[in-house]
Amino acid sequence: RYEIKRTLILSDIKDTIALALPLFVSMVSWIGMKTTDTALLGHVSSEALSAASLSDLWTMCTGVLVQGRILGILCSQAVGAGNPKLAGIYLQVSYVVLSFVSVFVFFTWNLTENIWRAFGEDYQVIKDAGYYSRVLGFSIP
């Protein structure tokens, strides 16, 4: 009896790690990329670092709209309930909705310079932040 419970617990731990590992690697990779960017920009100039920071602040606040994280929850529920067709419908609806949201986010990223100007930031820094955001806008999936 004890051995069966132990086997079930170990099986659950193994399944959880198998699901969590790709997410963990993704998050660590993102942190590594942002740390590298910060280190390199810090060597360029403090203005470049400030511009990238302002751009990142704005693009991350609005970029959360295009992440579509709820899709994973909905699809896993549908597949778990034995209805993979519903998961496909969720995916298709997500593509349509995120297409429209991506256009909105693209335009907001192109307005980064104007947004920070309204907050009274330094002209050269917001000019560079705007450029950085416009270039980043072409990476929206």
C-alpha positions in Angstrom: 0.0 0.0 0.0 2.8 2.4 0.9 4.7 1.4 -2.2 1.7 2.2 -4.4 1.2 5.7 -2.9 4.9 6.4 -3.3 4.8 5.2 -7.0 1.8 7.5 -7.7 3.5 10.5 -6.0 6.7 9.9 -8.0 4.7 9.6 -11.2 2.9 12.9 -10.4 6.2 14.6 -9.7 7.7 13.3 -12.9 4.6 14.6 -14.9 4.7 18.0 -13.2 8.4 18.4 -14.0 7.9 17.4 -17.6 5.2 20.1 -17.9 7.1 22.7 -16.0 10.6 22.3 -17.5 9.8 24.0 -20.9 8.2 26.9 -19.1 11.2 27.2 -16.8 13.7 27.1 -19.6 11.6 29.7 -21.5 11.5 32.1 -18.5 15.2 31.7 -17.7 16.0 32.3 -21.4 14.0 35.5 -21.4 15.7 36.7 -18.2 19.1 35.9 -19.7 18.3 37.8 -22.9 17.1 40.9 -20.9 20.1 40.8 -18.6 22.5 40.6 -21.6 20.7 43.5 -23.3 21.0 45.6 -20.2 24.6 44.8 -19.7 25.5 45.6 -23.3 23.4 48.8 -23.4 25.0 49.9 -20.1 28.4 49.8 -21.8 27.1 51.9 -24.7 25.7 54.8 -22.7 23.4 55.6 -19.9 21.0 57.3 -22.4 20.8 54.1 -24.4 20.0 52.1 -21.3 17.4 54.7 -20.3 15.8 54.5 -23.7 15.6 50.8 -23.7 14.2 50.8 -20.2 11.5 53.3 -21.1 10.7 51.3 -24.3 10.6 48.0 -22.4 8.3 49.5 -19.7 5.8 50.6 -22.3 6.0 47.5 -24.6 5.8 45.1 -21.7 2.7 46.8 -20.3 0.9 46.7 -23.6 2.5 43.5 -24.9 0.8 41.4 -22.3 -2.3 41.8 -24.4 -0.8 39.6 -27.2 0.5 36.8 -25.0 -2.7 34.7 -25.3 -1.9 32.7 -22.1 -5.5 31.8 -21.5 -5.5 29.7 -24.7 -3.3 27.0 -22.9 -5.8 26.8 -20.1 -8.8 26.5 -22.4 -7.2 24.0 -24.7 -5.9 21.8 -21.9 -9.4 21.8 -20.4 -11.0 20.8 -23.7 -8.4 18.1 -24.4 -8.7 16.8 -20.8 -12.5 16.6 -21.2 -11.9 14.5 -24.3 -13.0 17.2 -26.8 -10.0 18.0 -29.0 -12.3 19.6 -31.6 -13.2 22.3 -29.1 -9.5 22.9 -28.5 -9.2 23.5 -32.2 -12.1 26.0 -32.1 -10.4 27.8 -29.2 -7.2 28.0 -31.2 -9.0 29.4 -34.3 -10.9 32.0 -32.2 -7.6 32.9 -30.5 -5.9 33.5 -33.8 -8.7 35.9 -34.9 -8.8 37.8 -31.7 -5.1 38.1 -31.3 -4.7 39.3 -34.9 -6.9 42.3 -34.1 -5.2 42.8 -30.7 -1.8 42.6 -32.4 -2.7 45.5 -34.7 -3.7 47.6 -31.7 -0.5 46.7 -29.8 1.6 47.5 -32.9 0.1 51.0 -33.1 0.6 51.6 -29.4 4.2 50.6 -29.7 4.6 53.1 -32.5 3.2 55.7 -30.2 5.9 55.1 -27.5 7.6 58.4 -28.2 4.4 60.4 -27.9 3.4 58.6 -24.7 6.7 59.3 -22.9 6.7 62.9 -24.3 3.4 63.4 -22.5 5.1 62.3 -19.3 7.8 64.9 -19.8 10.8 62.6 -20.4 14.1 63.8 -22.0 13.7 64.3 -25.7 16.7 62.3 -26.9 15.9 59.4 -24.6 12.3 59.2 -25.8 13.4 59.5 -29.4 15.6 56.5 -29.0 12.9 54.6 -27.0 10.5 55.3 -29.8 12.9 53.9 -32.4 13.5 50.8 -30.2 9.8 50.2 -29.8 9.1 50.7 -33.5 11.7 48.1 -34.4 10.4 45.8 -31.7 6.9 46.2 -33.2 7.9 44.1 -36.2 8.5 41.1 -33.9 4.9 40.9 -32.8 3.7 37.4 -33.8 
